[in-house]
């Protein structure tokens, strides 16, 4: 593989960010589907919400890495 065809660090972060955002949306949809049930599984909801929060933390961390520091 030559250097020009390799992904740089920012590109890898952007790809990872897109994957995490998609997983976050999927969890949101799953949570809504479970909540719509007559007797929603509260344990499952807590687990999914905790997982969603973890994904959000990873997303914020990557977004912070991608935004350049601005010295005021």
Predicted model as a PDB file, atoms N, CA, C, CB and O in Angstrom, pLDDT in the B-factor column:
MODEL        1                                                                  
ATOM      1  N   UNK A   1       0.834  -1.162   0.000  1.00 45.00           N  
ATOM      2  CA  UNK A   1       0.000   0.000   0.000  1.00 45.00           C  
ATOM      3  C   UNK A   1       0.887   1.236   0.000  1.00 45.00           C  
ATOM      4  CB  UNK A   1      -0.953  -0.008   1.201  1.00 45.00           C  
ATOM      5  O   UNK A   1       1.836   1.319   0.779  1.00 45.00           O  
ATOM      6  N   UNK A   2       0.593   2.172  -0.846  1.00 49.00           N  
ATOM      7  CA  UNK A   2       1.394   3.387  -0.835  1.00 49.00           C  
ATOM      8  C   UNK A   2       0.787   4.406   0.118  1.00 49.00           C  
ATOM      9  CB  UNK A   2       1.510   3.975  -2.250  1.00 49.00           C  
ATOM     10  O   UNK A   2      -0.354   4.251   0.553  1.00 49.00           O  
ATOM     11  N   UNK A   3       1.542   5.439   0.440  1.00 49.00           N  
ATOM     12  CA  UNK A   3       1.150   6.423   1.433  1.00 49.00           C  
ATOM     13  C   UNK A   3      -0.132   7.147   1.035  1.00 49.00           C  
ATOM     14  CB  UNK A   3       2.268   7.423   1.643  1.00 49.00           C  
ATOM     15  O   UNK A   3      -0.960   7.420   1.904  1.00 49.00           O  
ATOM     16  N   UNK A   4      -0.325   7.461  -0.212  1.00 52.00           N  
ATOM     17  CA  UNK A   4      -1.493   8.230  -0.632  1.00 52.00           C  
ATOM     18  C   UNK A   4      -2.803   7.458  -0.469  1.00 52.00           C  
ATOM     19  CB  UNK A   4      -1.332   8.653  -2.071  1.00 52.00           C  
ATOM     20  O   UNK A   4      -3.863   8.072  -0.348  1.00 52.00           O  
ATOM     21  N   UNK A   5      -2.751   6.143  -0.465  1.00 55.00           N  
ATOM     22  CA  UNK A   5      -3.980   5.366  -0.339  1.00 55.00           C  
ATOM     23  C   UNK A   5      -4.304   5.017   1.117  1.00 55.00           C  
ATOM     24  CB  UNK A   5      -3.870   4.093  -1.157  1.00 55.00           C  
ATOM     25  O   UNK A   5      -5.365   4.458   1.396  1.00 55.00           O  
ATOM     26  N   UNK A   6      -3.419   5.336   2.026  1.00 66.00           N  
ATOM     27  CA  UNK A   6      -3.673   5.054   3.433  1.00 66.00           C  
ATOM     28  C   UNK A   6      -4.519   6.172   4.038  1.00 66.00           C  
ATOM     29  CB  UNK A   6      -2.345   4.892   4.210  1.00 66.00           C  
ATOM     30  O   UNK A   6      -4.404   7.337   3.657  1.00 66.00           O  
ATOM     31  N   UNK A   7      -5.351   5.798   4.969  1.00 75.00           N  
ATOM     32  CA  UNK A   7      -6.186   6.787   5.649  1.00 75.00           C  
ATOM     33  C   UNK A   7      -5.347   7.525   6.687  1.00 75.00           C  
ATOM     34  CB  UNK A   7      -7.419   6.112   6.316  1.00 75.00           C  
ATOM     35  O   UNK A   7      -4.555   6.916   7.405  1.00 75.00           O  
ATOM     36  N   UNK A   8      -5.527   8.831   6.758  1.00 91.00           N  
ATOM     37  CA  UNK A   8      -4.840   9.541   7.825  1.00 91.00           C  
ATOM     38  C   UNK A   8      -5.678   9.445   9.100  1.00 91.00           C  
ATOM     39  CB  UNK A   8      -4.584  11.028   7.433  1.00 91.00           C  
ATOM     40  O   UNK A   8      -6.797   8.932   9.086  1.00 91.00           O  
ATOM     41  N   UNK A   9      -5.122   9.942  10.190  1.00 88.00           N  
ATOM     42  CA  UNK A   9      -5.755   9.807  11.498  1.00 88.00           C  
ATOM     43  C   UNK A   9      -7.133  10.473  11.532  1.00 88.00           C  
ATOM     44  CB  UNK A   9      -4.859  10.407  12.577  1.00 88.00           C  
ATOM     45  O   UNK A   9      -8.083   9.889  12.055  1.00 88.00           O  
ATOM     46  N   UNK A  10      -7.255  11.678  10.988  1.00 89.00           N  
ATOM     47  CA  UNK A  10      -8.550  12.383  10.984  1.00 89.00           C  
ATOM     48  C   UNK A  10      -9.608  11.617  10.203  1.00 89.00           C  
ATOM     49  CB  UNK A  10      -8.390  13.785  10.391  1.00 89.00           C  
ATOM     50  O   UNK A  10     -10.766  11.565  10.615  1.00 89.00           O  
ATOM     51  N   UNK A  11      -9.222  11.026   9.085  1.00 92.00           N  
ATOM     52  CA  UNK A  11     -10.183  10.254   8.289  1.00 92.00           C  
ATOM     53  C   UNK A  11     -10.669   9.036   9.068  1.00 92.00           C  
ATOM     54  CB  UNK A  11      -9.551   9.811   6.952  1.00 92.00           C  
ATOM     55  O   UNK A  11     -11.853   8.698   9.033  1.00 92.00           O  
ATOM     56  N   UNK A  12      -9.745   8.380   9.773  1.00 93.00           N  
ATOM     57  CA  UNK A  12     -10.129   7.224  10.589  1.00 93.00           C  
ATOM     58  C   UNK A  12     -11.081   7.652  11.707  1.00 93.00           C  
ATOM     59  CB  UNK A  12      -8.876   6.538  11.186  1.00 93.00           C  
ATOM     60  O   UNK A  12     -12.040   6.946  12.019  1.00 93.00           O  
ATOM     61  N   UNK A  13     -10.808   8.814  12.308  1.00 94.00           N  
ATOM     62  CA  UNK A  13     -11.694   9.313  13.357  1.00 94.00           C  
ATOM     63  C   UNK A  13     -13.085   9.620  12.804  1.00 94.00           C  
ATOM     64  CB  UNK A  13     -11.095  10.566  14.007  1.00 94.00           C  
ATOM     65  O   UNK A  13     -14.093   9.330  13.448  1.00 94.00           O  
ATOM     66  N   UNK A  14     -13.133  10.204  11.619  1.00 95.00           N  
ATOM     67  CA  UNK A  14     -14.431  10.527  11.011  1.00 95.00           C  
ATOM     68  C   UNK A  14     -15.239   9.258  10.707  1.00 95.00           C  
ATOM     69  CB  UNK A  14     -14.225  11.341   9.719  1.00 95.00           C  
ATOM     70  O   UNK A  14     -16.456   9.234  10.886  1.00 95.00           O  
ATOM     71  N   UNK A  15     -14.566   8.226  10.254  1.00 95.00           N  
ATOM     72  CA  UNK A  15     -15.246   6.954   9.982  1.00 95.00           C  
ATOM     73  C   UNK A  15     -15.759   6.354  11.281  1.00 95.00           C  
ATOM     74  CB  UNK A  15     -14.296   5.958   9.268  1.00 95.00           C  
ATOM     75  O   UNK A  15     -16.902   5.902  11.355  1.00 95.00           O  
ATOM     76  N   UNK A  16     -14.917   6.351  12.302  1.00 96.00           N  
ATOM     77  CA  UNK A  16     -15.318   5.829  13.615  1.00 96.00           C  
ATOM     78  C   UNK A  16     -16.492   6.635  14.175  1.00 96.00           C  
ATOM     79  CB  UNK A  16     -14.123   5.864  14.604  1.00 96.00           C  
ATOM     80  O   UNK A  16     -17.422   6.073  14.754  1.00 96.00           O  
ATOM     81  N   UNK A  17     -16.441   7.944  13.998  1.00 97.00           N  
ATOM     82  CA  UNK A  17     -17.510   8.819  14.461  1.00 97.00           C  
ATOM     83  C   UNK A  17     -18.834   8.463  13.781  1.00 97.00           C  
ATOM     84  CB  UNK A  17     -17.151  10.288  14.194  1.00 97.00           C  
ATOM     85  O   UNK A  17     -19.870   8.376  14.440  1.00 97.00           O  
ATOM     86  N   UNK A  18     -18.796   8.260  12.479  1.00 97.00           N  
ATOM     87  CA  UNK A  18     -20.008   7.911  11.740  1.00 97.00           C  
ATOM     88  C   UNK A  18     -20.585   6.580  12.226  1.00 97.00           C  
ATOM     89  CB  UNK A  18     -19.712   7.841  10.235  1.00 97.00           C  
ATOM     90  O   UNK A  18     -21.802   6.436  12.343  1.00 97.00           O  
ATOM     91  N   UNK A  19     -19.724   5.618  12.505  1.00 98.00           N  
ATOM     92  CA  UNK A  19     -20.171   4.310  12.994  1.00 98.00           C  
ATOM     93  C   UNK A  19     -20.826   4.463  14.367  1.00 98.00           C  
ATOM     94  CB  UNK A  19     -18.981   3.313  13.068  1.00 98.00           C  
ATOM     95  O   UNK A  19     -21.894   3.905  14.618  1.00 98.00           O  
ATOM     96  N   UNK A  20     -20.182   5.220  15.249  1.00 98.00           N  
ATOM     97  CA  UNK A  20     -20.729   5.422  16.590  1.00 98.00           C  
ATOM     98  C   UNK A  20     -22.063   6.170  16.544  1.00 98.00           C  
ATOM     99  CB  UNK A  20     -19.728   6.188  17.458  1.00 98.00           C  
ATOM    100  O   UNK A  20     -22.984   5.847  17.294  1.00 98.00           O  
ATOM    101  N   UNK A  21     -22.164   7.163  15.671  1.00 98.00           N  
ATOM    102  CA  UNK A  21     -23.423   7.905  15.543  1.00 98.00           C  
ATOM    103  C   UNK A  21     -24.547   7.004  15.061  1.00 98.00           C  
ATOM    104  CB  UNK A  21     -23.254   9.083  14.584  1.00 98.00           C  
ATOM    105  O   UNK A  21     -25.683   7.110  15.522  1.00 98.00           O  
ATOM    106  N   UNK A  22     -24.222   6.120  14.133  1.00 98.00           N  
ATOM    107  CA  UNK A  22     -25.233   5.177  13.629  1.00 98.00           C  
ATOM    108  C   UNK A  22     -25.680   4.228  14.739  1.00 98.00           C  
ATOM    109  CB  UNK A  22     -24.678   4.370  12.430  1.00 98.00           C  
ATOM    110  O   UNK A  22     -26.873   3.967  14.895  1.00 98.00           O  
ATOM    111  N   UNK A  23     -24.713   3.709  15.512  1.00 98.00           N  
ATOM    112  CA  UNK A  23     -25.045   2.819  16.623  1.00 98.00           C  
ATOM    113  C   UNK A  23     -25.910   3.554  17.657  1.00 98.00           C  
ATOM    114  CB  UNK A  23     -23.754   2.276  17.286  1.00 98.00           C  
ATOM    115  O   UNK A  23     -26.833   2.970  18.224  1.00 98.00           O  
ATOM    116  N   UNK A  24     -25.612   4.818  17.895  1.00 98.00           N  
ATOM    117  CA  UNK A  24     -26.371   5.627  18.828  1.00 98.00           C  
ATOM    118  C   UNK A  24     -27.825   5.770  18.358  1.00 98.00           C  
ATOM    119  CB  UNK A  24     -25.717   7.006  18.991  1.00 98.00           C  
ATOM    120  O   UNK A  24     -28.758   5.628  19.148  1.00 98.00           O  
ATOM    121  N   UNK A  25     -28.005   6.054  17.058  1.00 98.00           N  
ATOM    122  CA  UNK A  25     -29.362   6.156  16.501  1.00 98.00           C  
ATOM    123  C   UNK A  25     -30.100   4.815  16.587  1.00 98.00           C  
ATOM    124  CB  UNK A  25     -29.306   6.632  15.034  1.00 98.00           C  
ATOM    125  O   UNK A  25     -31.291   4.772  16.895  1.00 98.00           O  
ATOM    126  N   UNK A  26     -29.379   3.723  16.311  1.00 98.00           N  
ATOM    127  CA  UNK A  26     -29.998   2.396  16.377  1.00 98.00           C  
ATOM    128  C   UNK A  26     -30.469   2.084  17.799  1.00 98.00           C  
ATOM    129  CB  UNK A  26     -29.007   1.316  15.897  1.00 98.00           C  
ATOM    130  O   UNK A  26     -31.555   1.540  17.995  1.00 98.00           O  
ATOM    131  N   UNK A  27     -29.644   2.434  18.783  1.00 97.00           N  
ATOM    132  CA  UNK A  27     -30.036   2.211  20.173  1.00 97.00           C  
ATOM    133  C   UNK A  27     -31.245   3.057  20.533  1.00 97.00           C  
ATOM    134  CB  UNK A  27     -28.872   2.525  21.118  1.00 97.00           C  
ATOM    135  O   UNK A  27     -32.135   2.602  21.253  1.00 97.00           O  
ATOM    136  N   UNK A  28     -31.280   4.269  20.042  1.00 97.00           N  
ATOM    137  CA  UNK A  28     -32.413   5.150  20.295  1.00 97.00           C  
ATOM    138  C   UNK A  28     -33.703   4.524  19.755  1.00 97.00           C  
ATOM    139  CB  UNK A  28     -32.173   6.535  19.657  1.00 97.00           C  
ATOM    140  O   UNK A  28     -34.739   4.543  20.420  1.00 97.00           O  
ATOM    141  N   UNK A  29     -33.624   3.980  18.559  1.00 97.00           N  
ATOM    142  CA  UNK A  29     -34.789   3.326  17.962  1.00 97.00           C  
ATOM    143  C   UNK A  29     -35.197   2.090  18.759  1.00 97.00           C  
ATOM    144  CB  UNK A  29     -34.496   2.940  16.510  1.00 97.00           C  
ATOM    145  O   UNK A  29     -36.385   1.835  18.954  1.00 97.00           O  
ATOM    146  N   UNK A  30     -34.211   1.328  19.215  1.00 97.00           N  
ATOM    147  CA  UNK A  30     -34.500   0.130  20.011  1.00 97.00           C  
ATOM    148  C   UNK A  30     -35.157   0.512  21.329  1.00 97.00           C  
ATOM    149  CB  UNK A  30     -33.211  -0.675  20.273  1.00 97.00           C  
ATOM    150  O   UNK A  30     -36.099  -0.145  21.771  1.00 97.00           O  
ATOM    151  N   UNK A  31     -34.663   1.570  21.955  1.00 97.00           N  
ATOM    152  CA  UNK A  31     -35.240   2.040  23.215  1.00 97.00           C  
ATOM    153  C   UNK A  31     -36.694   2.469  23.008  1.00 97.00           C  
ATOM    154  CB  UNK A  31     -34.411   3.212  23.788  1.00 97.00           C  
ATOM    155  O   UNK A  31     -37.568   2.123  23.803  1.00 97.00           O  
ATOM    156  N   UNK A  32     -36.942   3.218  21.943  1.00 97.00           N  
ATOM    157  CA  UNK A  32     -38.315   3.652  21.652  1.00 97.00           C  
ATOM    158  C   UNK A  32     -39.235   2.465  21.404  1.00 97.00           C  
ATOM    159  CB  UNK A  32     -38.333   4.584  20.439  1.00 97.00           C  
ATOM    160  O   UNK A  32     -40.390   2.474  21.828  1.00 97.00           O  
ATOM    161  N   UNK A  33     -38.736   1.458  20.729  1.00 96.00           N  
ATOM    162  CA  UNK A  33     -39.545   0.268  20.444  1.00 96.00           C  
ATOM    163  C   UNK A  33     -39.881  -0.483  21.727  1.00 96.00           C  
ATOM    164  CB  UNK A  33     -38.809  -0.663  19.466  1.00 96.00           C  
ATOM    165  O   UNK A  33     -41.006  -0.953  21.895  1.00 96.00           O  
ATOM    166  N   UNK A  34     -38.926  -0.598  22.622  1.00 96.00           N  
ATOM    167  CA  UNK A  34     -39.175  -1.296  23.886  1.00 96.00           C  
ATOM    168  C   UNK A  34     -40.140  -0.495  24.747  1.00 96.00           C  
ATOM    169  CB  UNK A  34     -37.854  -1.540  24.646  1.00 96.00           C  
ATOM    170  O   UNK A  34     -41.030  -1.065  25.378  1.00 96.00           O  
ATOM    171  N   UNK A  35     -39.969   0.828  24.780  1.00 95.00           N  
ATOM    172  CA  UNK A  35     -40.858   1.680  25.572  1.00 95.00           C  
ATOM    173  C   UNK A  35     -42.298   1.643  25.058  1.00 95.00           C  
ATOM    174  CB  UNK A  35     -40.346   3.115  25.566  1.00 95.00           C  
ATOM    175  O   UNK A  35     -43.233   1.881  25.823  1.00 95.00           O  
ATOM    176  N   UNK A  36     -42.482   1.350  23.783  1.00 96.00           N  
ATOM    177  CA  UNK A  36     -43.813   1.317  23.190  1.00 96.00           C  
ATOM    178  C   UNK A  36     -44.579   0.039  23.547  1.00 96.00           C  
ATOM    179  CB  UNK A  36     -43.707   1.447  21.684  1.00 96.00           C  
ATOM    180  O   UNK A  36     -45.787  -0.047  23.325  1.00 96.00           O  
ATOM    181  N   UNK A  37     -43.886  -0.933  24.090  1.00 95.00           N  
ATOM    182  CA  UNK A  37     -44.552  -2.180  24.472  1.00 95.00           C  
ATOM    183  C   UNK A  37     -45.485  -1.964  25.656  1.00 95.00           C  
ATOM    184  CB  UNK A  37     -43.517  -3.257  24.810  1.00 95.00           C  
ATOM    185  O   UNK A  37     -45.374  -0.982  26.390  1.00 95.00           O  
ATOM    186  N   UNK A  38     -46.406  -2.906  25.823  1.00 94.00           N  
ATOM    187  CA  UNK A  38     -47.358  -2.841  26.937  1.00 94.00           C  
ATOM    188  C   UNK A  38     -46.614  -2.965  28.273  1.00 94.00           C  
ATOM    189  CB  UNK A  38     -48.431  -3.960  26.807  1.00 94.00           C  
ATOM    190  O   UNK A  38     -46.834  -2.170  29.187  1.00 94.00           O  
ATOM    191  N   UNK A  39     -45.756  -3.943  28.375  1.00 95.00           N  
ATOM    192  CA  UNK A  39     -44.945  -4.148  29.582  1.00 95.00           C  
ATOM    193  C   UNK A  39     -43.469  -4.091  29.196  1.00 95.00           C  
ATOM    194  CB  UNK A  39     -45.288  -5.515  30.274  1.00 95.00           C  
ATOM    195  O   UNK A  39     -42.856  -5.135  28.973  1.00 95.00           O  
ATOM    196  N   UNK A  40     -42.889  -2.899  29.112  1.00 95.00           N  
ATOM    197  CA  UNK A  40     -41.495  -2.803  28.699  1.00 95.00           C  
ATOM    198  C   UNK A  40     -40.545  -3.419  29.730  1.00 95.00           C  
ATOM    199  CB  UNK A  40     -41.126  -1.349  28.461  1.00 95.00           C  
ATOM    200  O   UNK A  40     -40.765  -3.320  30.937  1.00 95.00           O  
ATOM    201  N   UNK A  41     -39.514  -4.039  29.240  1.00 95.00           N  
ATOM    202  CA  UNK A  41     -38.489  -4.650  30.088  1.00 95.00           C  
ATOM    203  C   UNK A  41     -37.592  -3.536  30.639  1.00 95.00           C  
ATOM    204  CB  UNK A  41     -37.643  -5.714  29.288  1.00 95.00           C  
ATOM    205  O   UNK A  41     -36.741  -2.999  29.930  1.00 95.00           O  
ATOM    206  N   UNK A  42     -37.799  -3.202  31.910  1.00 96.00           N  
ATOM    207  CA  UNK A  42     -37.077  -2.085  32.513  1.00 96.00           C  
ATOM    208  C   UNK A  42     -35.575  -2.338  32.610  1.00 96.00           C  
ATOM    209  CB  UNK A  42     -37.630  -1.801  33.888  1.00 96.00           C  
ATOM    210  O   UNK A  42     -34.778  -1.412  32.453  1.00 96.00           O  
ATOM    211  N   UNK A  43     -35.189  -3.571  32.864  1.00 97.00           N  
ATOM    212  CA  UNK A  43     -33.767  -3.902  32.941  1.00 97.00           C  
ATOM    213  C   UNK A  43     -33.097  -3.706  31.578  1.00 97.00           C  
ATOM    214  CB  UNK A  43     -33.575  -5.355  33.429  1.00 97.00           C  
ATOM    215  O   UNK A  43     -32.005  -3.146  31.482  1.00 97.00           O  
ATOM    216  N   UNK A  44     -33.764  -4.172  30.545  1.00 96.00           N  
ATOM    217  CA  UNK A  44     -33.237  -4.000  29.189  1.00 96.00           C  
ATOM    218  C   UNK A  44     -33.142  -2.519  28.839  1.00 96.00           C  
ATOM    219  CB  UNK A  44     -34.124  -4.735  28.162  1.00 96.00           C  
ATOM    220  O   UNK A  44     -32.158  -2.083  28.239  1.00 96.00           O  
ATOM    221  N   UNK A  45     -34.155  -1.746  29.209  1.00 97.00           N  
ATOM    222  CA  UNK A  45     -34.126  -0.305  28.945  1.00 97.00           C  
ATOM    223  C   UNK A  45     -32.939   0.360  29.636  1.00 97.00           C  
ATOM    224  CB  UNK A  45     -35.434   0.348  29.409  1.00 97.00           C  
ATOM    225  O   UNK A  45     -32.247   1.179  29.032  1.00 97.00           O  
ATOM    226  N   UNK A  46     -32.703   0.010  30.890  1.00 98.00           N  
ATOM    227  CA  UNK A  46     -31.564   0.595  31.614  1.00 98.00           C  
ATOM    228  C   UNK A  46     -30.246   0.235  30.942  1.00 98.00           C  
ATOM    229  CB  UNK A  46     -31.552   0.120  33.075  1.00 98.00           C  
ATOM    230  O   UNK A  46     -29.360   1.078  30.806  1.00 98.00           O  
ATOM    231  N   UNK A  47     -30.124  -1.012  30.527  1.00 98.00           N  
ATOM    232  CA  UNK A  47     -28.880  -1.450  29.863  1.00 98.00           C  
ATOM    233  C   UNK A  47     -28.666  -0.716  28.550  1.00 98.00           C  
ATOM    234  CB  UNK A  47     -28.909  -2.964  29.609  1.00 98.00           C  
ATOM    235  O   UNK A  47     -27.558  -0.263  28.260  1.00 98.00           O  
ATOM    236  N   UNK A  48     -29.728  -0.596  27.751  1.00 97.00           N  
ATOM    237  CA  UNK A  48     -29.613   0.095  26.471  1.00 97.00           C  
ATOM    238  C   UNK A  48     -29.300   1.580  26.660  1.00 97.00           C  
ATOM    239  CB  UNK A  48     -30.901  -0.070  25.667  1.00 97.00           C  
ATOM    240  O   UNK A  48     -28.495   2.151  25.925  1.00 97.00           O  
ATOM    241  N   UNK A  49     -29.941   2.194  27.647  1.00 97.00           N  
ATOM    242  CA  UNK A  49     -29.686   3.611  27.905  1.00 97.00           C  
ATOM    243  C   UNK A  49     -28.258   3.839  28.398  1.00 97.00           C  
ATOM    244  CB  UNK A  49     -30.686   4.151  28.930  1.00 97.00           C  
ATOM    245  O   UNK A  49     -27.632   4.836  28.040  1.00 97.00           O  
ATOM    246  N   UNK A  50     -27.743   2.927  29.211  1.00 98.00           N  
ATOM    247  CA  UNK A  50     -26.356   3.025  29.675  1.00 98.00           C  
ATOM    248  C   UNK A  50     -25.395   2.869  28.493  1.00 98.00           C  
ATOM    249  CB  UNK A  50     -26.063   1.950  30.758  1.00 98.00           C  
ATOM    250  O   UNK A  50     -24.403   3.592  28.390  1.00 98.00           O  
ATOM    251  N   UNK A  51     -25.699   1.920  27.607  1.00 98.00           N  
ATOM    252  CA  UNK A  51     -24.878   1.712  26.417  1.00 98.00           C  
ATOM    253  C   UNK A  51     -24.930   2.943  25.513  1.00 98.00           C  
ATOM    254  CB  UNK A  51     -25.346   0.458  25.647  1.00 98.00           C  
ATOM    255  O   UNK A  51     -23.911   3.353  24.958  1.00 98.00           O  
ATOM    256  N   UNK A  52     -26.104   3.525  25.367  1.00 98.00           N  
ATOM    257  CA  UNK A  52     -26.277   4.726  24.543  1.00 98.00           C  
ATOM    258  C   UNK A  52     -25.464   5.884  25.123  1.00 98.00           C  
ATOM    259  CB  UNK A  52     -27.778   5.115  24.446  1.00 98.00           C  
ATOM    260  O   UNK A  52     -24.829   6.631  24.378  1.00 98.00           O  
ATOM    261  N   UNK A  53     -25.482   6.033  26.432  1.00 98.00           N  
ATOM    262  CA  UNK A  53     -24.710   7.078  27.086  1.00 98.00           C  
ATOM    263  C   UNK A  53     -23.214   6.874  26.855  1.00 98.00           C  
ATOM    264  CB  UNK A  53     -25.018   7.108  28.586  1.00 98.00           C  
ATOM    265  O   UNK A  53     -22.487   7.837  26.614  1.00 98.00           O  
ATOM    266  N   UNK A  54     -22.754   5.630  26.927  1.00 98.00           N  
ATOM    267  CA  UNK A  54     -21.350   5.335  26.652  1.00 98.00           C  
ATOM    268  C   UNK A  54     -20.957   5.711  25.235  1.00 98.00           C  
ATOM    269  CB  UNK A  54     -21.069   3.868  26.886  1.00 98.00           C  
ATOM    270  O   UNK A  54     -19.873   6.247  25.004  1.00 98.00           O  
ATOM    271  N   UNK A  55     -21.846   5.426  24.286  1.00 98.00           N  
ATOM    272  CA  UNK A  55     -21.591   5.798  22.900  1.00 98.00           C  
ATOM    273  C   UNK A  55     -21.525   7.318  22.751  1.00 98.00           C  
ATOM    274  CB  UNK A  55     -22.676   5.219  21.983  1.00 98.00           C  
ATOM    275  O   UNK A  55     -20.675   7.846  22.034  1.00 98.00           O  
ATOM    276  N   UNK A  56     -22.430   8.009  23.435  1.00 97.00           N  
ATOM    277  CA  UNK A  56     -22.449   9.473  23.364  1.00 97.00           C  
ATOM    278  C   UNK A  56     -21.131  10.056  23.891  1.00 97.00           C  
ATOM    279  CB  UNK A  56     -23.645  10.038  24.168  1.00 97.00           C  
ATOM    280  O   UNK A  56     -20.602  11.014  23.327  1.00 97.00           O  
ATOM    281  N   UNK A  57     -20.614   9.479  24.963  1.00 98.00           N  
ATOM    282  CA  UNK A  57     -19.342   9.937  25.517  1.00 98.00           C  
ATOM    283  C   UNK A  57     -18.205   9.730  24.516  1.00 98.00           C  
ATOM    284  CB  UNK A  57     -19.034   9.198  26.829  1.00 98.00           C  
ATOM    285  O   UNK A  57     -17.337  10.591  24.372  1.00 98.00           O  
ATOM    286  N   UNK A  58     -18.213   8.592  23.826  1.00 98.00           N  
ATOM    287  CA  UNK A  58     -17.189   8.336  22.804  1.00 98.00           C  
ATOM    288  C   UNK A  58     -17.326   9.317  21.642  1.00 98.00           C  
ATOM    289  CB  UNK A  58     -17.291   6.884  22.287  1.00 98.00           C  
ATOM    290  O   UNK A  58     -16.329   9.805  21.110  1.00 98.00           O  
ATOM    291  N   UNK A  59     -18.568   9.601  21.253  1.00 97.00           N  
ATOM    292  CA  UNK A  59     -18.822  10.536  20.149  1.00 97.00           C  
ATOM    293  C   UNK A  59     -18.280  11.917  20.497  1.00 97.00           C  
ATOM    294  CB  UNK A  59     -20.338  10.619  19.833  1.00 97.00           C  
ATOM    295  O   UNK A  59     -17.602  12.546  19.685  1.00 97.00           O  
ATOM    296  N   UNK A  60     -18.580  12.383  21.699  1.00 96.00           N  
ATOM    297  CA  UNK A  60     -18.114  13.706  22.131  1.00 96.00           C  
ATOM    298  C   UNK A  60     -16.587  13.752  22.157  1.00 96.00           C  
ATOM    299  CB  UNK A  60     -18.684  14.054  23.528  1.00 96.00           C  
ATOM    300  O   UNK A  60     -15.985  14.749  21.756  1.00 96.00           O  
ATOM    301  N   UNK A  61     -15.967  12.681  22.627  1.00 95.00           N  
ATOM    302  CA  UNK A  61     -14.507  12.637  22.694  1.00 95.00           C  
ATOM    303  C   UNK A  61     -13.893  12.742  21.293  1.00 95.00           C  
ATOM    304  CB  UNK A  61     -14.041  11.339  23.384  1.00 95.00           C  
ATOM    305  O   UNK A  61     -12.928  13.480  21.090  1.00 95.00           O  
ATOM    306  N   UNK A  62     -14.447  12.012  20.341  1.00 95.00           N  
ATOM    307  CA  UNK A  62     -13.931  12.053  18.971  1.00 95.00           C  
ATOM    308  C   UNK A  62     -14.191  13.416  18.343  1.00 95.00           C  
ATOM    309  CB  UNK A  62     -14.571  10.942  18.117  1.00 95.00           C  
ATOM    310  O   UNK A  62     -13.326  13.956  17.654  1.00 95.00           O  
ATOM    311  N   UNK A  63     -15.371  13.972  18.574  1.00 94.00           N  
ATOM    312  CA  UNK A  63     -15.673  15.301  18.035  1.00 94.00           C  
ATOM    313  C   UNK A  63     -14.693  16.336  18.580  1.00 94.00           C  
ATOM    314  CB  UNK A  63     -17.120  15.709  18.375  1.00 94.00           C  
ATOM    315  O   UNK A  63     -14.259  17.228  17.852  1.00 94.00           O  
ATOM    316  N   UNK A  64     -14.349  16.217  19.854  1.00 92.00           N  
ATOM    317  CA  UNK A  64     -13.371  17.134  20.448  1.00 92.00           C  
ATOM    318  C   UNK A  64     -11.995  16.984  19.796  1.00 92.00           C  
ATOM    319  CB  UNK A  64     -13.263  16.890  21.957  1.00 92.00           C  
ATOM    320  O   UNK A  64     -11.280  17.970  19.616  1.00 92.00           O  
ATOM    321  N   UNK A  65     -11.631  15.765  19.449  1.00 90.00           N  
ATOM    322  CA  UNK A  65     -10.341  15.534  18.795  1.00 90.00           C  
ATOM    323  C   UNK A  65     -10.319  16.105  17.382  1.00 90.00           C  
ATOM    324  CB  UNK A  65     -10.027  14.041  18.756  1.00 90.00           C  
ATOM    325  O   UNK A  65      -9.276  16.552  16.905  1.00 90.00           O  
ATOM    326  N   UNK A  66     -11.461  16.091  16.722  1.00 88.00           N  
ATOM    327  CA  UNK A  66     -11.521  16.568  15.339  1.00 88.00           C  
ATOM    328  C   UNK A  66     -11.586  18.094  15.232  1.00 88.00           C  
ATOM    329  CB  UNK A  66     -12.720  15.965  14.647  1.00 88.00           C  
ATOM    330  O   UNK A  66     -11.191  18.671  14.219  1.00 88.00           O  
ATOM    331  N   UNK A  67     -12.089  18.739  16.290  1.00 85.00           N  
ATOM    332  CA  UNK A  67     -12.182  20.195  16.254  1.00 85.00           C  
ATOM    333  C   UNK A  67     -10.848  20.775  16.681  1.00 85.00           C  
ATOM    334  CB  UNK A  67     -13.331  20.714  17.167  1.00 85.00           C  
ATOM    335  O   UNK A  67     -10.371  20.475  17.775  1.00 85.00           O  
ATOM    336  N   UNK A  68     -10.236  21.597  15.844  1.00 76.00           N  
ATOM    337  CA  UNK A  68      -8.927  22.152  16.201  1.00 76.00           C  
ATOM    338  C   UNK A  68      -9.039  23.138  17.354  1.00 76.00           C  
ATOM    339  CB  UNK A  68      -8.291  22.837  14.992  1.00 76.00           C  
ATOM    340  O   UNK A  68     -10.042  23.838  17.500  1.00 76.00           O  
ATOM    341  N   UNK A  69      -7.989  23.180  18.172  1.00 71.00           N  
ATOM    342  CA  UNK A  69      -7.950  24.129  19.278  1.00 71.00           C  
ATOM    343  C   UNK A  69      -7.778  25.524  18.731  1.00 71.00           C  
ATOM    344  CB  UNK A  69      -6.819  23.791  20.265  1.00 71.00           C  
ATOM    345  O   UNK A  69      -6.934  25.767  17.868  1.00 71.00           O  
ATOM    346  N   UNK A  70      -8.587  26.447  19.238  1.00 72.00           N  
ATOM    347  CA  UNK A  70      -8.508  27.837  18.819  1.00 72.00           C  
ATOM    348  C   UNK A  70      -7.972  28.646  19.997  1.00 72.00           C  
ATOM    349  CB  UNK A  70      -9.905  28.375  18.341  1.00 72.00           C  
ATOM    350  O   UNK A  70      -8.559  28.656  21.079  1.00 72.00           O  
ATOM    351  N   UNK A  71      -6.875  29.306  19.774  1.00 68.00           N  
ATOM    352  CA  UNK A  71      -6.291  30.116  20.840  1.00 68.00           C  
ATOM    353  C   UNK A  71      -6.888  31.507  20.722  1.00 68.00           C  
ATOM    354  CB  UNK A  71      -4.716  30.153  20.755  1.00 68.00           C  
ATOM    355  O   UNK A  71      -6.739  32.170  19.695  1.00 68.00           O  
ATOM    356  N   UNK A  72      -7.562  31.947  21.775  1.00 58.00           N  
ATOM    357  CA  UNK A  72      -8.227  33.264  21.748  1.00 58.00           C  
ATOM    358  C   UNK A  72      -7.256  34.378  22.040  1.00 58.00           C  
ATOM    359  CB  UNK A  72      -9.372  33.312  22.753  1.00 58.00           C  
ATOM    360  O   UNK A  72      -7.643  35.546  22.058  1.00 58.00           O  
TER     361      UNK A  72                                                      
ENDMDL                                                                          
END                                                                             
